[in-house]
């Protein structure tokens, strides 16, 4: 998606450890026009998949997921990282390691929001090592929900995340694929 790639080149900052900072438009300050364009692109890519729910992880996946949900006119469910007093029982959960935060979180979804009649599209902001995707797959498996695919805003294709998703046989669509950060610059796949 050229619009997204241009924005990454304009506002993205490469940090040590193969981290891309995109807080100008994606995961701190959100550009709603860009989110709308991404939502439309994901809807076009997955238009024939009979999606019933959009699933993501809080917090950076929520904005793109909501714009995809608007296009499909289906609910958006996000796995919470912190259990509140209102989320005590009847949960699907998984343990997920955050590459950028270097912390392990237990993510959870109340079982009333996901079930065997759901056909789920997972949406997330980044795909690096695939830990969030694996956690969401585990939650869908527990719920007996069918995974229609996974849409990623920015894939770091030089890391193992895509390989894990392909091994599982899940369709993966990424709007921007980064092949490297050589020379502290973003290099996209051709």
C-alpha positions, -999 to +999 in steps of 0.1 A: +000+000+000+019+030-013+001+055+010+013+036+040+048+031+027+051+068+020+039+076+055+064+052+070+092+069+050+080+103+061+074+098+098+088+064+107+120+063+128+143+032+129+155+025+164+181+000+176+171-036+178+151-036+146+123-015+160+103+009+138+087+039+157+055+049+140+039+069+168+031+098+145+003+080+128-003+045+141+003+037+177+003+068+198-012+095+176-036+080+151-042+094+116-079+086+110-077+092+072-048+067+069-068+043+091-098+046+069-077+039+038-062+008+055-096-004+066-109-002+030-078-020+017-082-049+042-119-051+034-110-054-003-084-081+004-107-102+025-141-093+009-151-129+001-143-143+035-177-139+053-161-123+083-183-122+115-157-107+139-125-087+139-100-097+166-070-078+177-048-072+208-049-040+229-038-014+224-020-006+191-042-030+171-074-014+181-074+016+158-068-003+125-092-031+137-120-006+143-117+008+108-117-027+093-148-035+114-165-004+100-160-017+065-173-052+073-201-039+097-191-065+123-180-062+159-144-057+169-131-077+198-098-070+214-078-093+237-071-074+269-037-074+285-049-066+320-078-083+336-103-059+352-126-067+380-154-072+354-133-099+336-129-127+361-143-159+347-152-175+314-122-163+295-101-175+267-065-166+273-029-170+260+005-159+271+022-134+247+058-120+247+061-084+235+092-079+214+093-041+218+084-040+255+104-071+265+076-083+287+053-113+288+015-106+290-015-128+294-041-117+269-077-126+274-111-124+256-144-130+274-159-162+259-193-145+253-176-124+225-161-153+205-175-187+196-177-216+172-201-197+148-175-170+143-153-165+112-126-142+125-102-118+108-073-110+130-059-074+125-027-061+141-003-032+137+030-052+135+041-087+126+077-094+138+082-127+156+045-137+155+039-140+193+007-119+192-006-138+163+001-172+180-017-159+211-047-149+191-047-182+173-047-200+206-077-179+218-096-187+185-088-224+189-102-224+225-133-206+212-135-230+183-138-199+160-126-202+124-097-180+114-104-165+080-071-147+078-047-122+094-042-086+082-011-068+093-004-031+089+034-035+089+052-068+085+089-071+093+095-099+068+131-105+079+117-119+112+100-152+117+064-142+122+052-148+087+067-182+086+048-192+118+015-180+102+022-198+069+030-230+088-004-228+104-020-224+070-036-191+077-038-165+050-016-135+057-020-101+041+003-072+050-001-036+038+036-028+041+064-054+041+098-043+054+127-064+042+154-047+064+165-017+083+200-018+068+218+015+073+191+026+097+168+030+068+135+013+060+137-010+030+105-024+016+101-057-003+097-052-040 
